[in-house]
């Protein structure tokens, strides 16, 4: 009796697996027919880019009318400042993304991405609640518009990044 149940379970598993494979075959064939990169080709060592990132903890984030001002840790005693224009968040630019962290102990941080040694993009992981201690306010009378003009990169100038750039 036990052997029959095991055999029936094995056959059912094979049928489910076969059905799953049959359902996934058309998209794979369509990719190949359209000349798109196959899933297997993405992992080919020849296709791996020189993309890396550096995470830095965020001390304060200020929302401004032209973008975000981010104060981040550069080391034990230094703070850096990044100006991230709202244009970077547009789909056409795709230079920046923002993710809201839920409640918990996760501290906000910023991931700055580099491709082949040049700035590629940034991701902000910020507290969802505007009452979190990392969110700050800028007075309405402050004029910081000039700080957002012509911003093309984020300068971390921090030892981990320097070491990575020296190695490449």
N, C-alpha and C positions, 0 to 999 in steps of 0.2 A: 504494500500500500504506500509506504514511504517513498519507494523508488518511483512509483507512478506520479506522485505529486512533484517530485524533483524534476522528472522528465517533462511533465506538463509545464512547470515554471520555466524550464530552459527553453522549451519550444515557444512559449508566449514571449519570452525575452527576445528570441530571434525574430519573431514576427514584428514586434514593436521596433526593433533596431532596423529591420529591413524596410518597414514603412517609413521610418524617419529618413533613411538614406534615399528612398525613392522620392520623398518630398523635397529633399535638398538638391537633387540632381539637376532639375531645370534651371535654378539660378546660376549654378556653376557653369552649366553649358552656355547659358546666355552671356555670362561674363566673357567666356572664351570666344564666343561668336562676335562680340562687340569689340574685341581687342583690349578689354580691360585687364588690369593686373589681377592675377589669380591670388587667392589667399596664400598659397604656398610661396609665391614669388615675393611677398612682402617680407618674408623672413630670410630670404637669400642674402648672404653677407655682402654681396655686391650692391644691394639696394639700401643698406643701412646708411643713414646720413650722420653727419657730425652734429647731432642735436643733443644738448645737455642743458641742465637747469641748475640754478642756485637758489636755495630757500633762505629767506631772511625773516626774522620775527618783526612784526609790525608793532610799533609803540603807539601810534596815533594815526587816524584817518580823518581827513577833513573833506567834506563835500563842498565844492565851490561851483559857481555857475558855469565854468569852462571845463571842469573835470575834478579829479581827486588829487589831493595833496597827501602823500604818504610819508610819515616819519618812520624810519626803520633802523634797526640795530646794524651798525657797521663793525662793531667789535664790542669789547667789554665796556668802553667808556664813550664811544662815539655814536652819533646819530647821523643818518643820511636822509636826504629829502628827495622824493621823486614826484614829478608832476606828470600825471597821466590824463591826457585830454579825453573828453567824451568821444571824440571821433574814433579813437582806437577801439572802442567797444562796438562800433558799427560792423555789420556783416561784411561790407566791402573791405574794410581794413583788416579785421580779425587780428589785431595786434594785442588786444586785451580782453580778458574775461573776468567776471566777478562771481564768486560763489559765496552764498550765505551759510555760515556755520550755525548749527542748531545749539541749543543750550548744552552746556557741559564744560569740560575742562580744556578743550582744544583752544589753543591760543592763536589768534589771527596771524597769518603770515603771507608773504609775497613770494611767488616763484617767478624768477626772471629766466627766460629761455634764450639760449644762444644757438645759432646754427652756423657751423663752420667758423666760429669765432666772432660772429657779428650778432648784434641784438636781433632777436626774432619775435619776442612777445612777452607778455606778463600775465600772470593770474593772481588775483587778489582773493584770499580766503579771509573773509571778514565776519564779525559777529552780526547776526541778523538784527538783533535789537539795537536801535539807535541810542538806547540808554546805557549800552556797554561802555566801560571805561576807555576803550580804544577809539571810540567815535568822539570827535571834537567839533566845535563850532567856530566859524570864522565870522567876525563882525560884518554886517551888511555893508558898512561903509568902506571896507577894505577893497583895494583895487589891485588884484594880482593877475590881471589878464595877460600882461606882458610875459609872465613866467610860463604860460602855456603856448606861446607862439614859437613855432619852429622846433618843437620837441620831437626828436627822432629816436631817442634811446633812453635807457635808464642807466645811470652810472652808479654801480655799486661800490667801486673802489674799495674792495675789501679783500683781505688776504686769501680767502678760499678761492675767489674768482681769479686773483692774480696767479695763484699756483696752477689753476686749470689752464689759463691762457699760456703760461710758460711751458707747460707740458705739450701743448698742441702745436 
